């Protein structure tokens, strides 16, 4: 699974539900989607890894996609990749993402941050190295 497709799917679903979504919240939802899949199915949901940044887990590929703006900026349907079709995801994959969104999409960023900071993989990986922060 391509992380860009998961990103586009999340943006589309959130927009369709009338919910705002920041770049940072998107990163966190991707982290949860990957973590849930690793926990429940024993393997990754998509290609790509997360780095421990001061802001929390950040996937560099998605960071680079939105690098022209701050992490707290909003994303919308205008940010979905051209040609992306929400029906291109299998029912199993879309159900997985919907389950993650049902659990976390209504949470504030501070709540998501608290959940991540109490998450065993995050704790075992250590706190973020300040030198890994995004470029200014």
C-alpha positions in Angstrom: 0.0 0.0 0.0 1.3 3.5 -0.9 1.2 5.9 2.0 0.2 8.7 -0.4 -3.0 6.8 -1.1 -3.7 6.4 2.6 -3.1 10.1 3.0 -5.5 11.0 0.2 -8.1 8.6 1.6 -7.9 10.2 5.0 -8.2 13.7 3.6 -11.2 12.7 1.5 -13.0 11.0 4.4 -12.4 13.9 6.8 -13.5 16.4 4.2 -16.6 14.4 3.5 -17.4 14.3 7.2 -17.0 18.1 7.4 -14.0 17.8 9.8 -11.0 20.0 9.7 -7.6 18.3 9.4 -4.2 19.7 10.0 -1.0 18.4 8.5 0.1 17.3 12.0 -3.2 15.5 12.7 -2.9 13.8 9.4 0.6 12.6 10.4 -0.8 11.3 13.7 -3.7 9.5 12.0 -1.3 7.8 9.6 0.8 6.7 12.6 -2.2 5.1 14.2 -3.3 3.4 11.0 0.2 1.9 10.7 0.3 1.0 14.4 -3.1 -0.7 14.4 -2.2 -2.7 11.4 1.1 -3.8 12.9 -0.7 -4.8 16.1 -3.7 -6.6 14.6 -2.2 -8.1 11.5 1.5 -8.4 12.2 2.6 -6.4 9.3 2.8 -2.8 8.0 -0.3 -1.2 6.3 1.9 0.9 4.0 5.5 1.4 3.0 7.3 4.1 5.0 8.6 4.7 8.4 8.0 7.4 11.1 10.7 9.5 12.6 10.7 10.7 16.2 10.5 14.5 15.9 9.8 16.9 18.6 6.2 17.2 17.3 5.7 13.5 17.5 5.9 10.7 14.8 6.5 12.2 11.4 6.6 10.3 8.1 9.2 12.2 6.0 7.5 11.5 2.7 4.2 13.1 3.9 6.2 15.9 5.6 7.9 16.6 2.3 4.5 16.6 0.5 3.3 19.5 2.7 6.7 21.1 3.5 5.7 24.4 2.0 3.4 25.1 5.0 3.4 24.7 8.8 2.4 21.5 10.5 -0.6 23.2 12.0 -2.0 24.3 8.6 -5.2 22.8 7.3 -5.4 20.3 4.5 -8.5 19.9 2.3 -9.8 18.1 -0.8 -7.7 20.5 -2.8 -4.7 18.7 -1.4 -5.7 15.3 -2.7 -3.5 13.9 -5.4 -4.9 14.3 -8.9 -6.5 11.2 -10.2 -7.0 9.7 -6.7 -10.1 7.5 -6.6 -11.4 6.7 -3.1 -12.9 3.5 -4.5 -9.4 2.3 -5.6 -8.8 1.0 -2.0 -10.1 -2.5 -1.2 -12.9 -2.8 1.2 -10.5 -4.3 3.8 -8.1 -1.3 3.5 -10.9 1.3 3.6 -12.5 -0.5 6.6 -9.1 -0.3 8.4 -8.7 3.4 7.9 -12.4 4.1 8.8 -11.9 2.2 12.1 -8.9 4.4 12.9 -10.8 7.5 12.0 -13.8 6.4 14.1 -11.4 6.1 17.1 -9.3 9.2 16.6 -10.7 11.7 14.1 -12.7 13.6 16.7 -9.8 14.0 19.1 -8.0 17.3 19.5 -4.3 17.4 18.7 -3.4 17.6 22.4 -5.4 14.4 23.1 -3.7 12.6 20.2 -0.3 13.8 21.4 -1.1 12.4 24.9 -2.1 9.0 23.4 1.1 8.9 21.4 3.2 9.8 24.3 1.7 6.9 26.3 2.1 4.5 23.4 4.5 1.6 24.0 6.3 1.8 20.6 6.8 5.5 21.0 8.1 5.1 24.6 10.4 2.2 23.6 11.7 4.2 20.7 12.7 7.1 23.0 11.8 10.7 23.0 12.4 12.8 19.9 15.9 14.0 19.2 15.7 17.8 18.8 18.2 17.6 16.0 15.5 15.6 14.0 13.2 18.6 14.0 12.0 19.8 10.6 14.0 22.6 8.9 13.0 26.1 9.8 
